[in-house]
Amino acid sequence: MGENAKNRRVYVVDDDLSVRASLCALLSAHGYRPAAFPSGEEFLRGFEADNCLCVFLDLRMGEIGGMKLQKLLNAKGINVPIIMLTAHGDVPLAVEAIKAGAVDFIEKPASEAQLLGAIEAASNRLADRPAPNVPPGLVSERLSRLTSREREVLDHLILGMTNKHIADELGISQRTVEIHRARIREKMEARGLSDLIRMMR
């Protein structure tokens, strides 16, 4: 990632103080310039689109939640990379958020690798290097790498089911679902759920 990207602001919009503090600490430790806001309203007052690398948006906030804020920015013609965050397992909204232009959709608590990977994807988009469209033949080849259980988990993920629901449906633990998800991402060469959704359309 170029120094130009590191000089841009990474905005964090979340009504949970501990989330804002931990995410800003992580960003600062990796050389980014975070700016945090506790609400969509305050973000809109202090946001500078020209100097933005990406925006981490909490899905559920007071008056203006993440989806509404994303739609407001789109309506104003402000095209900045958005990464949705949620602690509520609202994975079905991933499809809607991604169709509206979100770079990724991450369930909290997120791993450091997930967060940094999403920023990398945002930086690529900013540099007009979108995630490549994977040819159907290559998607099929990657799908063939999956075990039958991993394919089941993938099918449930694409339907928008949470780890808990998948675990209940398949009679396995949530931890096992997380392991399958990690292997699916690796075998499908996907950075996250957004890439998987695009491949499986």
N, CA and C atoms as a LAMMPS dump frame, in Angstrom:
ITEM: TIMESTEP
0
ITEM: NUMBER OF ATOMS
603
ITEM: BOX BOUNDS ff ff ff
-5.0000000000000000e+02 5.0000000000000000e+02
-5.0000000000000000e+02 5.0000000000000000e+02
-5.0000000000000000e+02 5.0000000000000000e+02
ITEM: ATOMS id mol type element x y z
1 1 1 N 0.846 -1.195 0
2 1 2 C 0 0 0
3 1 3 C 0.88 1.243 0
4 2 1 N 0.575 2.194 -0.876
5 2 2 C 1.394 3.384 -1.01
6 2 3 C 1.256 4.341 0.16
7 3 1 N 2.25 5.231 0.273
8 3 2 C 2.209 6.221 1.354
9 3 3 C 1.024 7.151 1.198
10 4 1 N 0.595 7.365 -0.06
11 4 2 C -0.554 8.232 -0.288
12 4 3 C -1.783 7.715 0.459
13 5 1 N -1.97 6.372 0.425
14 5 2 C -3.097 5.772 1.138
15 5 3 C -2.952 5.969 2.639
16 6 1 N -1.736 5.804 3.152
17 6 2 C -1.51 5.946 4.599
18 6 3 C -1.747 7.385 5.067
19 7 1 N -1.602 8.344 4.158
20 7 2 C -1.816 9.747 4.533
21 7 3 C -3.288 10.121 4.594
22 8 1 N -4.147 9.271 4.082
23 8 2 C -5.579 9.549 4.088
24 8 3 C -6.21 9.111 5.404
25 9 1 N -7.362 9.672 5.706
26 9 2 C -8.08 9.348 6.938
27 9 3 C -8.859 8.041 6.804
28 10 1 N -8.853 7.275 7.882
29 10 2 C -9.751 6.122 7.999
30 10 3 C -10.791 6.504 9.05
31 11 1 N -12.031 6.653 8.61
32 11 2 C -13.106 7.076 9.521
33 11 3 C -13.734 5.863 10.208
34 12 1 N -14.006 6.031 11.494
35 12 2 C -14.65 4.988 12.291
36 12 3 C -15.936 5.591 12.869
37 13 1 N -17.09 5.054 12.464
38 13 2 C -18.378 5.574 12.939
39 13 3 C -19.079 4.446 13.693
40 14 1 N -19.086 4.552 15.025
41 14 2 C -19.655 3.492 15.86
42 14 3 C -20.079 4.107 17.187
43 15 1 N -21.269 3.762 17.664
44 15 2 C -21.739 4.357 18.92
45 15 3 C -21.175 3.661 20.163
46 16 1 N -20.349 2.643 19.973
47 16 2 C -19.718 1.935 21.084
48 16 3 C -18.303 2.475 21.283
49 17 1 N -18.083 3.14 22.411
50 17 2 C -16.79 3.78 22.689
51 17 3 C -15.644 2.776 22.647
52 18 1 N -15.852 1.568 23.189
53 18 2 C -14.765 0.581 23.236
54 18 3 C -14.38 0.131 21.826
55 19 1 N -15.375 0.02 20.943
56 19 2 C -15.08 -0.357 19.55
57 19 3 C -14.28 0.749 18.873
58 20 1 N -14.712 1.985 19.058
59 20 2 C -13.985 3.118 18.456
60 20 3 C -12.545 3.154 18.958
61 21 1 N -12.371 3 20.273
62 21 2 C -11.036 3.1 20.865
63 21 3 C -10.123 1.976 20.373
64 22 1 N -10.631 0.736 20.357
65 22 2 C -9.77 -0.384 19.959
66 22 3 C -9.435 -0.33 18.473
67 23 1 N -10.419 0.049 17.655
68 23 2 C -10.171 0.117 16.212
69 23 3 C -9.196 1.246 15.887
70 24 1 N -9.357 2.392 16.551
71 24 2 C -8.431 3.515 16.321
72 24 3 C -7.014 3.157 16.766
73 25 1 N -6.895 2.422 17.881
74 25 2 C -5.573 2.001 18.357
75 25 3 C -4.907 1.077 17.342
76 26 1 N -5.691 0.139 16.793
77 26 2 C -5.166 -0.78 15.776
78 26 3 C -4.717 -0.006 14.534
79 27 1 N -5.568 0.918 14.082
80 27 2 C -5.248 1.7 12.884
81 27 3 C -3.972 2.515 13.088
82 28 1 N -3.867 3.183 14.241
83 28 2 C -2.677 4 14.533
84 28 3 C -1.424 3.136 14.573
85 29 1 N -1.544 1.938 15.162
86 29 2 C -0.396 1.034 15.268
87 29 3 C 0.115 0.612 13.893
88 30 1 N -0.783 0.609 12.902
89 30 2 C -0.39 0.21 11.54
90 30 3 C -0.142 1.415 10.627
91 31 1 N -0.016 2.589 11.229
92 31 2 C 0.374 3.771 10.466
93 31 3 C -0.74 4.529 9.781
94 32 1 N -2.002 4.186 10.094
95 32 2 C -3.138 4.9 9.503
96 32 3 C -3.514 6.105 10.36
97 33 1 N -4.322 6.987 9.797
98 33 2 C -4.764 8.196 10.498
99 33 3 C -6.262 8.09 10.769
100 34 1 N -6.644 7.543 11.938
101 34 2 C -8.069 7.365 12.221
102 34 3 C -8.756 8.649 12.675
103 35 1 N -10.038 8.731 12.384
104 35 2 C -10.902 9.797 12.906
105 35 3 C -12.209 9.124 13.302
106 36 1 N -12.585 9.244 14.587
107 36 2 C -13.736 8.5 15.095
108 36 3 C -14.92 9.41 15.4
109 37 1 N -16.112 8.882 15.153
110 37 2 C -17.356 9.601 15.44
111 37 3 C -18.354 8.638 16.086
112 38 1 N -19.11 9.125 17.097
113 38 2 C -20.067 8.258 17.795
114 38 3 C -21.42 8.144 17.112
115 39 1 N -21.646 8.925 16.041
116 39 2 C -22.952 8.88 15.376
117 39 3 C -22.819 9.28 13.913
118 40 1 N -23.823 8.889 13.13
119 40 2 C -23.852 9.259 11.729
120 40 3 C -23.945 10.768 11.538
121 41 1 N -24.715 11.413 12.427
122 41 2 C -24.892 12.86 12.329
123 41 3 C -23.562 13.588 12.507
124 42 1 N -22.792 13.196 13.541
125 42 2 C -21.507 13.858 13.791
126 42 3 C -20.513 13.571 12.673
127 43 1 N -20.56 12.355 12.146
128 43 2 C -19.696 11.998 11.021
129 43 3 C -19.965 12.914 9.824
130 44 1 N -21.239 13.125 9.498
131 44 2 C -21.583 13.961 8.345
132 44 3 C -21.087 15.394 8.523
133 45 1 N -21.044 15.861 9.778
134 45 2 C -20.557 17.231 10.047
135 45 3 C -19.035 17.338 9.937
136 46 1 N -18.318 16.243 10.263
137 46 2 C -16.861 16.34 10.316
138 46 3 C -16.117 15.61 9.208
139 47 1 N -16.855 14.999 8.304
140 47 2 C -16.273 14.156 7.266
141 47 3 C -15.721 14.972 6.11
142 48 1 N -14.522 14.592 5.624
143 48 2 C -13.92 15.225 4.447
144 48 3 C -13.676 14.145 3.389
145 49 1 N -14.507 14.13 2.365
146 49 2 C -14.445 13.069 1.349
147 49 3 C -13.115 13.046 0.605
148 50 1 N -12.53 14.236 0.369
149 50 2 C -11.308 14.31 -0.439
150 50 3 C -10.127 13.627 0.233
151 51 1 N -10.183 13.514 1.561
152 51 2 C -9.039 12.97 2.291
153 51 3 C -9.369 11.624 2.928
154 52 1 N -10.329 10.891 2.343
155 52 2 C -10.831 9.658 2.958
156 52 3 C -10.273 8.416 2.273
157 53 1 N -9.711 7.512 3.065
158 53 2 C -9.282 6.212 2.544
159 53 3 C -10.459 5.237 2.575
160 54 1 N -11.164 5.19 3.714
161 54 2 C -12.351 4.345 3.831
162 54 3 C -13.113 4.714 5.102
163 55 1 N -14.322 4.167 5.22
164 55 2 C -15.167 4.431 6.387
165 55 3 C -15.633 3.103 6.971
166 56 1 N -15.313 2.871 8.247
167 56 2 C -15.886 1.743 8.981
168 56 3 C -17.204 2.218 9.576
169 57 1 N -18.302 1.589 9.174
170 57 2 C -19.635 2.033 9.589
171 57 3 C -20.342 0.955 10.393
172 58 1 N -20.786 1.314 11.599
173 58 2 C -21.578 0.381 12.391
174 58 3 C -22.986 0.315 11.807
175 59 1 N -23.483 -0.895 11.643
176 59 2 C -24.801 -1.07 11.029
177 59 3 C -25.908 -0.442 11.863
178 60 1 N -25.855 -0.68 13.176
179 60 2 C -26.94 -0.225 14.049
180 60 3 C -26.487 0.911 14.951
181 61 1 N -26.988 2.104 14.656
182 61 2 C -26.743 3.269 15.522
183 61 3 C -28.081 3.973 15.702
184 62 1 N -28.067 5.154 16.348
185 62 2 C -29.313 5.857 16.65
186 62 3 C -30.142 6.243 15.44
187 63 1 N -30.199 7.529 15.169
188 63 2 C -31.032 8.046 14.071
189 63 3 C -30.562 7.544 12.709
190 64 1 N -29.242 7.62 12.51
191 64 2 C -28.692 7.264 11.2
192 64 3 C -27.769 6.052 11.363
193 65 1 N -28.272 4.863 11.026
194 65 2 C -27.463 3.645 11.073
195 65 3 C -26.608 3.529 9.824
196 66 1 N -25.81 2.469 9.762
197 66 2 C -24.864 2.295 8.668
198 66 3 C -25.495 2.253 7.289
199 67 1 N -26.595 1.481 7.141
200 67 2 C -27.235 1.376 5.827
201 67 3 C -27.797 2.72 5.378
202 68 1 N -28.415 3.436 6.318
203 68 2 C -29.002 4.742 5.974
204 68 3 C -27.904 5.733 5.598
205 69 1 N -26.798 5.692 6.357
206 69 2 C -25.683 6.596 6.081
207 69 3 C -25.068 6.285 4.713
208 70 1 N -24.951 5 4.398
209 70 2 C -24.432 4.596 3.085
210 70 3 C -25.325 5.151 1.967
211 71 1 N -26.645 5.05 2.153
212 71 2 C -27.582 5.558 1.144
213 71 3 C -27.508 7.078 1.024
214 72 1 N -27.325 7.773 2.159
215 72 2 C -27.203 9.236 2.137
216 72 3 C -25.959 9.653 1.347
217 73 1 N -24.835 8.973 1.6
218 73 2 C -23.599 9.293 0.881
219 73 3 C -23.763 9.013 -0.615
220 74 1 N -24.388 7.88 -0.95
221 74 2 C -24.622 7.558 -2.361
222 74 3 C -25.499 8.619 -3.03
223 75 1 N -26.543 9.046 -2.301
224 75 2 C -27.47 10.051 -2.849
225 75 3 C -26.772 11.381 -3.099
226 76 1 N -25.756 11.683 -2.279
227 76 2 C -25.007 12.944 -2.445
228 76 3 C -23.898 12.8 -3.492
229 77 1 N -23.749 11.561 -4.042
230 77 2 C -22.704 11.335 -5.023
231 77 3 C -21.324 11.22 -4.409
232 78 1 N -21.269 10.947 -3.098
233 78 2 C -19.984 10.8 -2.403
234 78 3 C -19.585 9.331 -2.465
235 79 1 N -18.587 9.049 -3.28
236 79 2 C -18.191 7.662 -3.534
237 79 3 C -16.923 7.333 -2.754
238 80 1 N -17.098 6.88 -1.502
239 80 2 C -15.958 6.486 -0.679
240 80 3 C -16.121 5.018 -0.29
241 81 1 N -15.001 4.295 -0.142
242 81 2 C -15.102 2.884 0.233
243 81 3 C -15.675 2.718 1.644
244 82 1 N -16.714 1.911 1.765
245 82 2 C -17.389 1.688 3.048
246 82 3 C -17.236 0.229 3.464
247 83 1 N -16.897 0.04 4.75
248 83 2 C -16.81 -1.298 5.338
249 83 3 C -17.829 -1.349 6.475
250 84 1 N -18.835 -2.191 6.33
251 84 2 C -19.895 -2.294 7.342
252 84 3 C -19.444 -3.18 8.502
253 85 1 N -19.767 -2.744 9.711
254 85 2 C -19.501 -3.52 10.923
255 85 3 C -20.816 -3.81 11.631
256 86 1 N -20.953 -5.017 12.168
257 86 2 C -22.132 -5.298 12.983
258 86 3 C -21.823 -6.335 14.044
259 87 1 N -22.442 -6.188 15.178
260 87 2 C -22.327 -7.179 16.252
261 87 3 C -23.587 -8.014 16.308
262 88 1 N -24.494 -7.784 15.385
263 88 2 C -25.833 -8.37 15.483
264 88 3 C -26.06 -9.54 14.541
265 89 1 N -25.028 -9.967 13.834
266 89 2 C -25.182 -11.12 12.95
267 89 3 C -26.171 -10.898 11.82
268 90 1 N -26.301 -9.652 11.358
269 90 2 C -27.257 -9.361 10.29
270 90 3 C -26.638 -9.641 8.926
271 91 1 N -26.155 -10.863 8.758
272 91 2 C -25.472 -11.21 7.512
273 91 3 C -26.361 -11.045 6.282
274 92 1 N -27.692 -11.268 6.36
275 92 2 C -28.507 -11.061 5.15
276 92 3 C -28.349 -9.664 4.562
277 93 1 N -28.036 -8.677 5.405
278 93 2 C -27.873 -7.316 4.903
279 93 3 C -26.565 -7.15 4.136
280 94 1 N -25.667 -8.148 4.245
281 94 2 C -24.402 -8.071 3.5
282 94 3 C -24.659 -7.889 2.019
283 95 1 N -25.609 -8.642 1.497
284 95 2 C -25.909 -8.575 0.064
285 95 3 C -26.37 -7.172 -0.305
286 96 1 N -27.275 -6.622 0.498
287 96 2 C -27.79 -5.269 0.225
288 96 3 C -26.67 -4.235 0.312
289 97 1 N -25.835 -4.339 1.351
290 97 2 C -24.741 -3.376 1.536
291 97 3 C -23.75 -3.443 0.386
292 98 1 N -23.424 -4.66 -0.038
293 98 2 C -22.442 -4.827 -1.113
294 98 3 C -23.013 -4.348 -2.442
295 99 1 N -24.291 -4.642 -2.692
296 99 2 C -24.922 -4.135 -3.921
297 99 3 C -24.95 -2.617 -3.945
298 100 1 N -25.029 -2.01 -2.756
299 100 2 C -25.036 -0.542 -2.673
300 100 3 C -23.624 0.024 -2.703
301 101 1 N -22.623 -0.861 -2.815
302 101 2 C -21.258 -0.386 -3.01
303 101 3 C -20.282 -0.631 -1.874
304 102 1 N -20.697 -1.283 -0.792
305 102 2 C -19.772 -1.529 0.317
306 102 3 C -18.633 -2.44 -0.13
307 103 1 N -17.46 -2.195 0.421
308 103 2 C -16.285 -3.013 0.113
309 103 3 C -16.398 -4.359 0.812
310 104 1 N -16.853 -4.34 2.065
311 104 2 C -16.964 -5.574 2.824
312 104 3 C -17.953 -5.384 3.96
313 105 1 N -18.275 -6.476 4.605
314 105 2 C -19.265 -6.519 5.684
315 105 3 C -18.673 -7.451 6.732
316 106 1 N -18.324 -6.902 7.89
317 106 2 C -17.563 -7.663 8.884
318 106 3 C -18.349 -7.775 10.188
319 107 1 N -18.449 -9.007 10.689
320 107 2 C -19.102 -9.229 11.977
321 107 3 C -18.115 -8.963 13.109
322 108 1 N -18.564 -8.197 14.118
323 108 2 C -17.732 -7.964 15.297
324 108 3 C -17.88 -9.145 16.257
325 109 1 N -16.847 -9.482 17.027
326 109 2 C -15.513 -8.866 16.977
327 109 3 C -14.73 -9.376 15.763
328 110 1 N -14.125 -8.454 15.041
329 110 2 C -13.385 -8.815 13.832
330 110 3 C -11.925 -9.065 14.176
331 111 1 N -11.291 -9.914 13.391
332 111 2 C -9.86 -10.157 13.592
333 111 3 C -9.062 -9.02 12.949
334 112 1 N -7.832 -8.874 13.411
335 112 2 C -6.94 -7.858 12.842
336 112 3 C -6.769 -8.094 11.344
337 113 1 N -6.624 -9.365 10.956
338 113 2 C -6.425 -9.699 9.534
339 113 3 C -7.635 -9.28 8.696
340 114 1 N -8.849 -9.493 9.223
341 114 2 C -10.067 -9.096 8.492
342 114 3 C -10.102 -7.591 8.281
343 115 1 N -9.823 -6.843 9.35
344 115 2 C -9.889 -5.383 9.279
345 115 3 C -8.84 -4.829 8.315
346 116 1 N -7.614 -5.321 8.424
347 116 2 C -6.544 -4.829 7.551
348 116 3 C -6.781 -5.26 6.101
349 117 1 N -7.346 -6.461 5.913
350 117 2 C -7.677 -6.921 4.563
351 117 3 C -8.732 -6.042 3.918
352 118 1 N -9.709 -5.616 4.727
353 118 2 C -10.773 -4.748 4.214
354 118 3 C -10.21 -3.378 3.822
355 119 1 N -9.258 -2.871 4.62
356 119 2 C -8.629 -1.579 4.289
357 119 3 C -7.84 -1.713 2.984
358 120 1 N -7.158 -2.844 2.818
359 120 2 C -6.404 -3.094 1.583
360 120 3 C -7.35 -3.096 0.381
361 121 1 N -8.508 -3.751 0.543
362 121 2 C -9.506 -3.786 -0.536
363 121 3 C -10.017 -2.371 -0.828
364 122 1 N -10.212 -1.575 0.236
365 122 2 C -10.66 -0.186 0.061
366 122 3 C -9.612 0.632 -0.681
367 123 1 N -8.352 0.419 -0.332
368 123 2 C -7.261 1.14 -0.997
369 123 3 C -7.206 0.781 -2.48
370 124 1 N -7.417 -0.506 -2.784
371 124 2 C -7.438 -0.943 -4.181
372 124 3 C -8.58 -0.276 -4.944
373 125 1 N -9.734 -0.194 -4.298
374 125 2 C -10.879 0.433 -4.965
375 125 3 C -10.608 1.915 -5.202
376 126 1 N -9.972 2.544 -4.214
377 126 2 C -9.66 3.962 -4.331
378 126 3 C -8.716 4.209 -5.513
379 127 1 N -7.838 3.238 -5.74
380 127 2 C -6.882 3.35 -6.845
381 127 3 C -7.469 2.787 -8.148
382 128 1 N -8.818 2.647 -8.152
383 128 2 C -9.51 2.119 -9.328
384 128 3 C -9.034 0.72 -9.706
385 129 1 N -8.742 -0.061 -8.655
386 129 2 C -8.399 -1.46 -8.901
387 129 3 C -9.434 -2.317 -8.181
388 130 1 N -10.645 -2.425 -8.727
389 130 2 C -11.683 -3.21 -8.059
390 130 3 C -11.331 -4.691 -8.015
391 131 1 N -12.016 -5.402 -7.129
392 131 2 C -11.825 -6.86 -7.082
393 131 3 C -12.128 -7.429 -8.456
394 132 1 N -11.196 -8.212 -9.012
395 132 2 C -11.405 -8.731 -10.371
396 132 3 C -12.617 -9.65 -10.445
397 133 1 N -13.303 -9.592 -11.578
398 133 2 C -14.386 -10.545 -11.8
399 133 3 C -13.758 -11.898 -12.104
400 134 1 N -14.106 -12.875 -11.295
401 134 2 C -13.527 -14.206 -11.477
402 134 3 C -14.356 -14.955 -12.52
403 135 1 N -13.73 -15.445 -13.606
404 135 2 C -14.478 -16.173 -14.637
405 135 3 C -15.186 -17.389 -14.045
406 136 1 N -16.375 -17.719 -14.553
407 136 2 C -17.144 -18.855 -14.023
408 136 3 C -16.349 -20.153 -13.953
409 137 1 N -15.495 -20.374 -14.937
410 137 2 C -14.69 -21.6 -14.956
411 137 3 C -13.746 -21.666 -13.762
412 138 1 N -13.167 -20.53 -13.422
413 138 2 C -12.243 -20.467 -12.29
414 138 3 C -13.004 -20.624 -10.972
415 139 1 N -14.21 -20.045 -10.893
416 139 2 C -15.056 -20.221 -9.699
417 139 3 C -15.357 -21.71 -9.51
418 140 1 N -15.7 -22.396 -10.609
419 140 2 C -15.989 -23.84 -10.544
420 140 3 C -14.776 -24.626 -10.072
421 141 1 N -13.604 -24.233 -10.567
422 141 2 C -12.367 -24.929 -10.173
423 141 3 C -12.119 -24.748 -8.668
424 142 1 N -12.338 -23.525 -8.18
425 142 2 C -12.14 -23.27 -6.742
426 142 3 C -13.183 -24.01 -5.908
427 143 1 N -14.423 -24.057 -6.403
428 143 2 C -15.478 -24.79 -5.681
429 143 3 C -15.127 -26.274 -5.55
430 144 1 N -14.433 -26.798 -6.553
431 144 2 C -14.089 -28.224 -6.523
432 144 3 C -13.077 -28.539 -5.422
433 145 1 N -12.409 -27.486 -4.891
434 145 2 C -11.436 -27.691 -3.812
435 145 3 C -12.131 -27.91 -2.465
436 146 1 N -13.395 -27.509 -2.389
437 146 2 C -14.102 -27.566 -1.106
438 146 3 C -14.554 -28.987 -0.79
439 147 1 N -14.54 -29.321 0.504
440 147 2 C -15.144 -30.582 0.934
441 147 3 C -16.669 -30.417 0.872
442 148 1 N -17.387 -31.517 0.973
443 148 2 C -18.852 -31.429 0.922
444 148 3 C -19.377 -30.588 2.09
445 149 1 N -18.745 -30.7 3.266
446 149 2 C -19.178 -29.906 4.423
447 149 3 C -18.897 -28.418 4.204
448 150 1 N -17.729 -28.101 3.638
449 150 2 C -17.406 -26.697 3.361
450 150 3 C -18.381 -26.117 2.344
451 151 1 N -18.785 -26.925 1.363
452 151 2 C -19.743 -26.455 0.365
453 151 3 C -21.094 -26.176 1.031
454 152 1 N -21.478 -27.029 1.996
455 152 2 C -22.723 -26.797 2.739
456 152 3 C -22.664 -25.472 3.493
457 153 1 N -21.537 -25.247 4.175
458 153 2 C -21.37 -24.001 4.939
459 153 3 C -21.428 -22.798 4
460 154 1 N -20.752 -22.892 2.846
461 154 2 C -20.762 -21.809 1.863
462 154 3 C -22.189 -21.511 1.395
463 155 1 N -22.949 -22.556 1.083
464 155 2 C -24.33 -22.361 0.624
465 155 3 C -25.153 -21.62 1.674
466 156 1 N -24.936 -21.955 2.942
467 156 2 C -25.668 -21.278 4.023
468 156 3 C -25.206 -19.824 4.182
469 157 1 N -23.9 -19.6 4.02
470 157 2 C -23.372 -18.23 4.116
471 157 3 C -23.997 -17.327 3.054
472 158 1 N -24.075 -17.833 1.841
473 158 2 C -24.617 -17.044 0.733
474 158 3 C -26.096 -16.741 0.947
475 159 1 N -26.777 -17.605 1.693
476 159 2 C -28.185 -17.35 2.024
477 159 3 C -28.324 -16.287 3.12
478 160 1 N -27.178 -15.886 3.692
479 160 2 C -27.209 -14.838 4.712
480 160 3 C -27.35 -15.351 6.13
481 161 1 N -27.017 -16.627 6.353
482 161 2 C -27.159 -17.191 7.695
483 161 3 C -25.939 -16.876 8.552
484 162 1 N -26.168 -16.685 9.846
485 162 2 C -25.082 -16.399 10.778
486 162 3 C -24.357 -17.695 11.142
487 163 1 N -23.183 -17.538 11.754
488 163 2 C -22.431 -18.72 12.212
489 163 3 C -23.288 -19.581 13.135
490 164 1 N -24.04 -18.932 14.045
491 164 2 C -24.864 -19.67 15.004
492 164 3 C -25.947 -20.478 14.283
493 165 1 N -26.616 -19.833 13.324
494 165 2 C -27.673 -20.518 12.593
495 165 3 C -27.118 -21.686 11.776
496 166 1 N -25.944 -21.472 11.173
497 166 2 C -25.325 -22.546 10.388
498 166 3 C -24.966 -23.713 11.304
499 167 1 N -24.412 -23.377 12.472
500 167 2 C -24.042 -24.421 13.44
501 167 3 C -25.265 -25.23 13.854
502 168 1 N -26.364 -24.524 14.144
503 168 2 C -27.598 -25.208 14.543
504 168 3 C -28.139 -26.082 13.414
505 169 1 N -28.109 -25.54 12.207
506 169 2 C -28.655 -26.236 11.04
507 169 3 C -27.88 -27.516 10.728
508 170 1 N -26.544 -27.439 10.885
509 170 2 C -25.694 -28.57 10.497
510 170 3 C -25.303 -29.452 11.687
511 171 1 N -25.717 -29.039 12.893
512 171 2 C -25.413 -29.848 14.071
513 171 3 C -23.936 -29.858 14.445
514 172 1 N -23.274 -28.696 14.243
515 172 2 C -21.852 -28.573 14.599
516 172 3 C -21.675 -27.341 15.47
517 173 1 N -20.476 -27.141 16.016
518 173 2 C -20.244 -25.993 16.891
519 173 3 C -19.967 -24.73 16.068
520 174 1 N -20.18 -23.566 16.689
521 174 2 C -19.881 -22.303 16.007
522 174 3 C -18.395 -22.221 15.67
523 175 1 N -17.546 -22.749 16.567
524 175 2 C -16.104 -22.723 16.317
525 175 3 C -15.77 -23.511 15.049
526 176 1 N -16.449 -24.644 14.854
527 176 2 C -16.226 -25.456 13.65
528 176 3 C -16.658 -24.675 12.404
529 177 1 N -17.768 -23.946 12.517
530 177 2 C -18.222 -23.108 11.393
531 177 3 C -17.158 -22.075 11.055
532 178 1 N -16.569 -21.436 12.092
533 178 2 C -15.526 -20.421 11.861
534 178 3 C -14.324 -21.026 11.146
535 179 1 N -13.946 -22.248 11.544
536 179 2 C -12.815 -22.926 10.883
537 179 3 C -13.155 -23.196 9.415
538 180 1 N -14.379 -23.684 9.171
539 180 2 C -14.806 -23.929 7.783
540 180 3 C -14.781 -22.632 6.978
541 181 1 N -15.267 -21.536 7.576
542 181 2 C -15.286 -20.239 6.867
543 181 3 C -13.88 -19.823 6.462
544 182 1 N -12.923 -19.997 7.378
545 182 2 C -11.537 -19.616 7.086
546 182 3 C -10.989 -20.454 5.926
547 183 1 N -11.298 -21.749 5.944
548 183 2 C -10.82 -22.637 4.858
549 183 3 C -11.503 -22.302 3.536
550 184 1 N -12.782 -21.96 3.607
551 184 2 C -13.519 -21.577 2.389
552 184 3 C -12.879 -20.334 1.774
553 185 1 N -12.601 -19.319 2.61
554 185 2 C -11.967 -18.086 2.101
555 185 3 C -10.63 -18.415 1.429
556 186 1 N -9.856 -19.29 2.081
557 186 2 C -8.539 -19.649 1.55
558 186 3 C -8.665 -20.384 0.212
559 187 1 N -9.521 -21.395 0.158
560 187 2 C -9.657 -22.207 -1.058
561 187 3 C -10.313 -21.437 -2.204
562 188 1 N -11.236 -20.528 -1.854
563 188 2 C -11.915 -19.735 -2.884
564 188 3 C -11.118 -18.481 -3.252
565 189 1 N -9.999 -18.266 -2.514
566 189 2 C -9.157 -17.079 -2.728
567 189 3 C -9.985 -15.801 -2.596
568 190 1 N -10.781 -15.771 -1.521
569 190 2 C -11.668 -14.637 -1.26
570 190 3 C -11.175 -13.867 -0.039
571 191 1 N -11.28 -12.535 -0.098
572 191 2 C -10.858 -11.722 1.041
573 191 3 C -11.915 -11.716 2.131
574 192 1 N -13.143 -11.97 1.765
575 192 2 C -14.214 -11.946 2.751
576 192 3 C -15.531 -12.34 2.121
577 193 1 N -16.601 -12.113 2.881
578 193 2 C -17.936 -12.505 2.431
579 193 3 C -18.322 -11.803 1.135
580 194 1 N -17.897 -10.542 0.984
581 194 2 C -18.264 -9.79 -0.218
582 194 3 C -17.736 -10.469 -1.481
583 195 1 N -16.48 -10.956 -1.427
584 195 2 C -15.906 -11.656 -2.587
585 195 3 C -16.679 -12.944 -2.883
586 196 1 N -17.049 -13.668 -1.815
587 196 2 C -17.791 -14.92 -2.004
588 196 3 C -19.149 -14.649 -2.669
589 197 1 N -19.824 -13.592 -2.206
590 197 2 C -21.13 -13.251 -2.772
591 197 3 C -20.991 -12.913 -4.261
592 198 1 N -19.944 -12.134 -4.599
593 198 2 C -19.738 -11.761 -6.003
594 198 3 C -19.476 -13.004 -6.859
595 199 1 N -18.669 -13.928 -6.338
596 199 2 C -18.345 -15.135 -7.105
597 199 3 C -19.555 -16.024 -7.32
598 200 1 N -20.45 -16.072 -6.319
599 200 2 C -21.558 -17.015 -6.365
600 200 3 C -22.814 -16.428 -6.995
601 201 1 N -22.753 -15.179 -7.47
602 201 2 C -23.943 -14.581 -8.096
603 201 3 C -24.345 -15.371 -9.327
